[in-house]
């Protein structure tokens, strides 16, 4: 695919066509986890898909990073009940009084550079002494910041130990500016790193 010769409009169409056609045969056991039922519009919001192929339930092997929690801890609670150790980050909410002992919450967010209430994925992994650990799942729902952090993660190589990514893409800013080439390039780079798209759903709650 030669994206150098594409216009932004062409990149937008290719991107949406790519996202709309997941590789159904890549994962044999695909499980939907978590989410909150939104009665007003009758949809499940915030759920994530997890491929259970070769998924280990050993606590010393199952490591999950989650960025963006808001009012929904359901996904994290479920994977924690599966004996995974979960590291959660959100600078907009405070942790509840009690949680499973294998859930670790930090009131900080994700960004491309450190600040008092933000830090980078690379720094979080280093601080937690997980540089040489495999990350079973990386959940990202950060209201648009993913558009800035994803290209950085690819460039820095921080995804080399990540097995699965569940990411909510907030694309309204791209439509406002008609900027899609960089995101299409990021998706291609993810494929080159060995990732495959196994699920895609439009966010009805966002409109």
Rosetta blueprint (number, residue, H / E / L):
1 X L
2 X L
3 X H
4 X H
5 X H
6 X L
7 X L
8 X H
9 X H
10 X H
11 X H
12 X H
13 X H
14 X H
15 X H
16 X H
17 X H
18 X H
19 X H
20 X L
21 X L
22 X L
23 X L
24 X L
25 X L
26 X L
27 X L
28 X L
29 X L
30 X E
31 X E
32 X E
33 X E
34 X L
35 X L
36 X E
37 X E
38 X E
39 X L
40 X L
41 X L
42 X L
43 X E
44 X E
45 X E
46 X L
47 X L
48 X E
49 X E
50 X E
51 X E
52 X L
53 X L
54 X L
55 X L
56 X L
57 X L
58 X L
59 X L
60 X L
61 X L
62 X L
63 X E
64 X E
65 X E
66 X E
67 X E
68 X L
69 X L
70 X L
71 X L
72 X L
73 X L
74 X H
75 X H
76 X H
77 X H
78 X H
79 X H
80 X H
81 X H
82 X L
83 X L
84 X L
85 X E
86 X E
87 X E
88 X E
89 X E
90 X L
91 X L
92 X L
93 X L
94 X L
95 X L
96 X L
97 X L
98 X L
99 X L
100 X L
101 X L
102 X L
103 X E
104 X E
105 X E
106 X E
107 X L
108 X L
109 X E
110 X E
111 X L
112 X L
113 X L
114 X L
115 X E
116 X L
117 X L
118 X E
119 X E
120 X L
121 X H
122 X H
123 X H
124 X H
125 X H
126 X H
127 X H
128 X L
129 X L
130 X L
131 X L
132 X L
133 X L
134 X L
135 X E
136 X E
137 X E
138 X E
139 X E
140 X E
141 X L
142 X L
143 X L
144 X L
145 X L
146 X H
147 X H
148 X H
149 X H
150 X H
151 X H
152 X H
153 X H
154 X H
155 X H
156 X H
157 X L
158 X L
159 X L
160 X L
161 X L
162 X E
163 X E
164 X E
165 X E
166 X E
167 X E
168 X L
169 X L
170 X L
171 X L
172 X H
173 X H
174 X H
175 X H
176 X H
177 X H
178 X L
179 X L
180 X L
181 X H
182 X H
183 X H
184 X H
185 X H
186 X H
187 X H
188 X H
189 X H
190 X H
191 X H
192 X H
193 X L
194 X L
195 X L
196 X L
197 X L
198 X L
199 X L
200 X L
201 X L
202 X L
203 X L
204 X L
205 X L
206 X L
207 X L
